[in-house]
Amino acid sequence: MLRSVILAASRSTRVERLVATAPFSRDVVRRFVAGARTDDALRVTRALVGDGLAVTLDNLGEDTVTPDQANAVRDEYLTLLRSLAEAGLTPAAEVSVKLSALGQAFDEHLAYDNVRAICTAADAAGTTVTLDMEDHTTTDSTLDVLVKLRKDFPSTGAVLQAYLRRTESDCRELASAGSRVRLCKGAYKEPESVAYQSPREVDKSYVRCLNILMSGDGFPMLATHDPRLIAIGEDRARWFDRGPDGFEFQMLYGIRPEEQARLVGEGYAVRTYVPYGDDWYGYLMRRLAERPANLAFFARAVASR
Ligand code: FAD
């Protein structure tokens, strides 16, 4: 119920205005978002890489409605990739891209041209791109774009969401040599017709999908903060003899940093997903919807003002 309310608020421009102008927002945002500028992204990346983590950077933006906005997002990624290479942070750092930020909702061709330009720049910078997955209405078109991109950029990564009923079959499809697949639970509000609704069903689906990916020929990227699923990932890594070159854990910036450090200490490859940019509202609201403790943190920041 609370999750639905917060996810509904994440689409409300009135609530967005309220939250964005509230004095407490800066502290809350800073915990989960690297900052507004490319330099902030570089600073945080440098620190994480220094701690033995790999990074994937997301330039926040979901409400792209004009070609100019879409092209501006593309240009920011091109600048970021150049800066990462110049700073010697590739290949440890790669980028995550939302097709909606590149124009997918109003011009699929434009979004494709933009993501292709980003893949070309990533290739030149010696690193990779992962296509974030958004709500279920975009799954087919995002996977179609992936197939086209992989012809020229075979290491382009995909994201599959365990809450979708179709995902087991998508995992089978993508568990092939050379493919990189991030498995997450899924962050959007989806109808029962396409998605499991109970946490237990989602977790069971995650384990089925994890088994398919870890026993397959691709490179699994296990994106979760869930201690039980991480333990199952560690178990399957031993079972299928996958070392740090064979799979990685992924977690979000600001969430369970001590667990990220523990896994690095155990010799696992761990990648932190680092969002940056002005357009942090939708991202922050999804994080708050996921976990009551994040809401408590939010409330404490308000109370301390
Ligand atoms: P949850 O069910 O949220 O949490 C399970 C357990 O994990 C909790 O009970 C608790 O024990 C522990 N935990 C969780 N948060 C905390 C915390 N803050 N502190 C301490 N313990 C905690 N979603 C998409 O839809 N598309 C994407 O492209 C996408 N990319 C992602 C990339 C990465 C790297 C990650 C980590 C997530 C991504 N997500 C994406 C979000 C994902 O779908 C989930 O919404 C999000 O990760 C929460 O699910 P969870 O697996 O962490 O488990």
Boltz pocket constraint, residues with backbone or C-beta under 6 A from the ligand:
constraints:
  - pocket:
      binder: B
      contacts: [[A, 131], [A, 132], [A, 133], [A, 134], [A, 159], [A, 161], [A, 182], [A, 184], [A, 185], [A, 186], [A, 187], [A, 188], [A, 223], [A, 224], [A, 225], [A, 226], [A, 227], [A, 250], [A, 251], [A, 252], [A, 254], [A, 255], [A, 256], [A, 271], [A, 272], [A, 273], [A, 290], [A, 291], [A, 293], [A, 294]]
      max_distance: 6.0
